[in-house]
Amino acid sequence: MSKELLLSDIPEEKIFEACQVTWHYTIGFVRLGIVNNQETADLLGSGVLVTANKQYAILTAHHVLEILPKTGRLGLVLLDKEEKTTIDIDGIDYVKIDRGNTDKDGPDIGFVKLSTNIASVIGAKKSFYNLDKRQELFINNPPNDRDGIWDAQGFIEQLTKVEMDNNRKKMVKAFCQYGAFGGIEGYEIRGKYDYYDFPINDLRRDIDPDNFGGISGGGLWQLILGMNNEGELNVKELLLRGIVYFQDPFDVHQKSKLRCHAYKSIYEQAYRVISNNTP
């Protein structure tokens, strides 16, 4: 019988490599503006780049869509270097799939529908996760939740860094993408949607955030691991299993949970709406 792989069994450099894999599909939403003649940028949330039935989209939380700009341009964080990528609001649509009356309980899911031109611009820098290739798997035979490791991935406002570029006399803001690794618990189905809880425990005070604001709309990923021909541990398969939408407050034991939509919400409900929005 094979031994169940624990997070503590995995070398730290492999955790970093896994984080880099999910980076390719993750974006940050940014509001751009001018304050006192100085350009500003504010993180609004996270999203996952997906495609379904030839439609390109950014899966995210419904409540994130509500605060995205409705006119002008929307800022996107795409690269790990200085950039200022913006897209025209006229080339996108905000599609609000569903939102419940209680933030914690959900549902809270939607997507940004992208025009072909804008999808091409983003696709030159990032990758779109193909839902078509995994839909049948998740509807008929979902992978075991205990296989591999899990990663809640998105941008965290608390980790944003602000620096002054004295040479060019401007402010530079660095938005930080963060991966919280662990496992899931508390799977349940309520109505048309399903949900996971992702526990946040044992935080390193000098490194980890204690407020995950900004991660809403980010992906919950399952990384299936295996040995390559050289006997090294690698990511064999990357599976989008959920969308983060809420963080529970920390309790007296300094434990919290991220509330996430689970796979049926993505591969049945969201997939149906995205695929029916084909160009």
C-alpha positions as CSV (number, residue, x, y, z in Angstrom):
1,M,0.0,0.0,0.0
2,S,1.4,3.4,-1.0
3,K,2.0,6.0,1.7
4,E,-0.2,9.1,1.6
5,L,1.9,12.0,0.5
6,L,1.9,14.8,3.1
7,L,2.8,18.4,2.5
8,S,5.8,18.1,4.8
9,D,7.1,15.3,2.6
10,I,7.5,17.7,-0.4
11,P,10.7,19.7,-0.8
12,E,10.2,23.4,-0.6
13,E,11.6,24.0,-4.1
14,K,8.9,21.7,-5.5
15,I,6.2,23.8,-3.7
16,F,7.7,26.8,-5.4
17,E,7.6,25.1,-8.8
18,A,4.0,24.1,-8.2
19,C,3.1,27.8,-7.4
20,Q,4.8,28.8,-10.7
21,V,2.6,26.4,-12.6
22,T,-0.7,28.0,-11.3
23,W,0.8,31.4,-11.9
24,H,0.3,31.0,-15.7
25,Y,-3.5,31.0,-15.2
26,T,-3.9,33.6,-12.5
27,I,-4.5,37.3,-12.9
28,G,-5.1,40.3,-10.6
29,F,-7.7,43.0,-11.2
30,V,-6.6,46.6,-10.7
31,R,-8.3,50.0,-10.6
32,L,-6.1,52.7,-12.0
33,G,-6.5,56.4,-11.2
34,I,-4.9,59.7,-10.5
35,V,-4.6,61.2,-7.0
36,N,-2.6,64.5,-6.4
37,N,-1.2,64.2,-9.9
38,Q,0.2,60.8,-9.1
39,E,-0.9,57.6,-10.8
40,T,-2.5,55.1,-8.4
41,A,-3.4,51.4,-8.7
42,D,-5.6,49.5,-6.3
43,L,-6.0,45.7,-6.1
44,L,-9.6,44.7,-6.5
45,G,-9.5,40.9,-6.6
46,S,-8.2,37.9,-8.5
47,G,-9.3,35.7,-11.4
48,V,-8.6,32.5,-13.3
49,L,-8.1,32.5,-17.1
50,V,-10.3,29.8,-18.7
51,T,-11.8,28.8,-22.0
52,A,-15.0,26.9,-22.7
53,N,-16.5,26.1,-26.1
54,K,-14.2,28.6,-27.8
55,Q,-15.2,31.4,-25.4
56,Y,-12.4,33.1,-23.4
57,A,-13.2,34.3,-19.9
58,I,-11.8,35.2,-16.4
59,L,-13.6,33.2,-13.7
60,T,-13.9,35.1,-10.5
61,A,-16.2,35.9,-7.6
62,H,-19.5,37.7,-8.2
63,H,-18.7,40.3,-5.6
64,V,-15.4,41.1,-7.4
65,L,-17.3,41.9,-10.6
66,E,-19.4,44.5,-8.6
67,I,-16.4,46.6,-7.8
68,L,-14.6,46.5,-11.2
69,P,-14.7,49.7,-13.2
70,K,-17.7,50.1,-15.6
71,T,-16.1,52.6,-17.9
72,G,-12.7,53.4,-19.3
73,R,-10.0,50.7,-18.8
74,L,-9.5,47.8,-16.4
75,G,-6.0,47.1,-15.1
76,L,-4.6,43.5,-15.1
77,V,-1.6,42.0,-13.3
78,L,-0.2,39.5,-15.7
79,L,3.6,39.4,-15.3
80,D,6.2,39.2,-12.5
81,K,7.9,42.4,-13.7
82,E,7.1,46.0,-14.0
83,E,4.1,46.5,-16.4
84,K,0.9,48.4,-16.9
85,T,-1.5,46.2,-18.8
86,T,-5.0,47.7,-19.3
87,I,-7.9,46.5,-21.4
88,D,-10.8,48.5,-22.8
89,I,-14.1,48.0,-20.9
90,D,-15.9,48.1,-24.2
91,G,-14.2,44.8,-25.1
92,I,-15.5,42.8,-22.1
93,D,-18.7,41.9,-20.3
94,Y,-19.2,41.2,-16.6
95,V,-21.4,38.1,-16.3
96,K,-22.8,37.7,-12.8
97,I,-23.8,34.0,-12.5
98,D,-25.2,34.0,-9.0
99,R,-24.8,35.5,-5.5
100,G,-26.6,34.6,-2.3
101,N,-27.8,36.8,0.5
102,T,-25.1,35.8,3.0
103,D,-21.4,36.4,2.0
104,K,-20.1,33.4,3.8
105,D,-22.6,30.9,2.5
106,G,-22.5,31.8,-1.2
107,P,-23.1,31.3,-4.0
108,D,-20.7,34.0,-5.2
109,I,-19.5,33.3,-8.8
110,G,-19.2,35.1,-12.1
111,F,-16.8,35.8,-15.0
112,V,-15.5,38.4,-17.3
113,K,-16.3,37.6,-20.9
114,L,-13.4,38.6,-23.2
115,S,-13.5,39.6,-26.8
116,T,-11.3,37.7,-29.2
117,N,-8.9,40.6,-29.5
118,I,-8.5,41.1,-25.8
119,A,-8.1,37.3,-25.2
120,S,-5.2,37.4,-27.8
121,V,-3.5,40.2,-25.9
122,I,-3.7,38.3,-22.6
123,G,-2.9,35.0,-24.2
124,A,0.5,36.4,-25.4
125,K,1.5,36.7,-21.7
126,K,-0.5,34.1,-19.9
127,S,-2.4,30.8,-20.5
128,F,-6.1,29.9,-20.5
129,Y,-7.1,26.8,-18.6
130,N,-9.2,24.6,-21.0
131,L,-12.4,23.6,-19.2
132,D,-13.6,21.5,-22.2
133,K,-10.8,19.0,-21.6
134,R,-11.7,18.4,-18.0
135,Q,-15.5,18.7,-18.0
136,E,-16.3,15.1,-18.7
137,L,-13.8,13.9,-16.0
138,F,-15.4,16.1,-13.3
139,I,-19.0,15.2,-14.2
140,N,-18.5,11.5,-14.5
141,N,-15.5,10.5,-12.4
142,P,-13.9,13.3,-10.2
143,P,-10.4,12.6,-9.0
144,N,-9.9,11.6,-5.3
145,D,-9.7,14.7,-3.1
146,R,-6.9,13.1,-1.2
147,D,-4.6,12.8,-4.2
148,G,-1.8,15.3,-4.5
149,I,-1.7,18.7,-2.7
150,W,-4.0,21.7,-2.9
151,D,-3.1,25.4,-3.6
152,A,-5.4,28.4,-3.0
153,Q,-3.8,30.9,-5.4
154,G,-4.4,34.6,-5.9
155,F,-3.2,38.1,-5.1
156,I,-3.1,39.4,-1.5
157,E,-3.5,43.1,-0.7
158,Q,-1.6,42.8,2.6
159,L,1.5,41.7,0.6
160,T,1.4,44.7,-1.8
161,K,4.6,46.7,-1.8
162,V,4.9,50.4,-2.5
163,E,8.3,51.9,-3.5
164,M,9.4,55.3,-5.0
165,D,11.4,55.2,-8.1
166,N,13.5,58.4,-7.5
167,N,15.1,58.3,-10.9
168,R,11.8,58.7,-12.6
169,K,10.0,60.3,-9.7
170,K,7.1,57.9,-9.6
171,M,5.5,55.4,-7.3
172,V,5.9,51.7,-8.1
173,K,3.3,49.3,-6.7
174,A,4.2,45.6,-6.6
175,F,1.2,43.2,-6.3
176,C,2.0,39.9,-4.8
177,Q,0.6,36.6,-6.0
178,Y,0.5,34.1,-3.1
179,G,-0.1,30.3,-2.9
180,A,-1.5,28.8,0.3
181,F,-0.8,25.1,0.3
182,G,-2.6,22.4,2.2
183,G,-5.8,20.3,1.9
184,I,-9.6,20.7,1.8
185,E,-12.4,19.7,4.1
186,G,-16.1,20.1,4.5
187,Y,-17.3,19.4,0.9
188,E,-21.1,20.0,0.6
189,I,-23.7,20.6,-2.1
190,R,-26.3,23.3,-1.6
191,G,-28.8,23.8,-4.4
192,K,-27.1,24.1,-7.8
193,Y,-23.6,24.8,-6.2
194,D,-21.0,22.9,-4.3
195,Y,-18.4,24.1,-1.8
196,Y,-15.1,23.4,-0.1
197,D,-13.5,24.8,3.0
198,F,-9.7,25.4,2.8
199,P,-8.2,25.6,6.3
200,I,-5.5,28.3,7.0
201,N,-3.3,27.0,9.8
202,D,0.2,27.3,11.1
203,L,1.0,30.7,9.5
204,R,4.5,31.9,9.6
205,R,4.2,35.4,11.1
206,D,7.2,36.8,9.2
207,I,6.1,35.5,5.8
208,D,2.4,34.7,5.6
209,P,-0.5,37.1,5.5
210,D,-3.1,37.0,8.2
211,N,-5.6,38.8,5.9
212,F,-6.3,37.2,2.5
213,G,-8.2,40.1,1.1
214,G,-7.6,40.3,-2.7
215,I,-7.6,36.5,-3.2
216,S,-11.4,36.4,-3.9
217,G,-11.9,35.0,-7.4
218,G,-8.6,33.2,-7.3
219,G,-8.4,29.5,-8.0
220,L,-8.3,26.5,-5.7
221,W,-6.1,24.0,-7.5
222,Q,-5.3,20.3,-7.0
223,L,-1.8,19.3,-8.0
224,I,-1.4,15.6,-8.8
225,L,2.3,14.7,-8.1
226,G,4.4,11.9,-9.4
227,M,8.0,10.8,-10.1
228,N,9.7,11.5,-13.4
229,N,12.2,9.2,-15.1
230,E,15.0,10.6,-12.9
231,G,13.1,9.7,-9.7
232,E,12.2,13.4,-8.9
233,L,8.9,14.6,-7.6
234,N,7.0,16.7,-10.2
235,V,3.5,18.0,-10.9
236,K,1.9,15.5,-13.3
237,E,-1.4,17.2,-13.6
238,L,-3.0,20.5,-12.6
239,L,-6.7,20.5,-11.9
240,L,-8.9,23.6,-11.2
241,R,-11.1,22.4,-8.4
242,G,-12.6,25.6,-7.1
243,I,-12.9,29.4,-6.8
244,V,-12.2,31.3,-3.6
245,Y,-14.8,33.8,-2.5
246,F,-14.7,34.4,1.3
247,Q,-12.4,34.2,4.3
248,D,-13.6,33.3,7.8
249,P,-12.3,35.5,10.6
250,F,-9.4,33.9,12.6
251,D,-10.6,32.2,15.8
252,V,-8.9,32.1,19.2
253,H,-6.5,29.4,18.0
254,Q,-5.4,31.6,15.1
255,K,-7.1,29.4,12.5
256,S,-9.2,30.5,9.6
257,K,-10.8,29.0,6.4
258,L,-11.2,30.1,2.9
259,R,-14.6,29.4,1.5
260,C,-14.6,28.2,-2.1
261,H,-16.9,27.1,-4.8
262,A,-16.1,23.5,-5.7
263,Y,-15.9,21.6,-9.0
264,K,-19.6,21.2,-9.8
265,S,-20.0,25.0,-9.6
266,I,-17.2,25.3,-12.2
267,Y,-17.7,22.4,-14.6
268,E,-21.5,22.3,-14.6
269,Q,-22.9,25.8,-13.6
270,A,-20.2,28.2,-14.7
271,Y,-19.2,26.0,-17.8
272,R,-22.8,26.1,-19.0
273,V,-23.1,29.9,-18.8
274,I,-19.6,30.5,-20.3
275,S,-20.1,28.1,-23.2
276,N,-23.4,29.6,-24.1
277,N,-21.7,33.0,-24.4
278,T,-19.7,31.9,-27.4
279,P,-18.7,34.7,-29.9
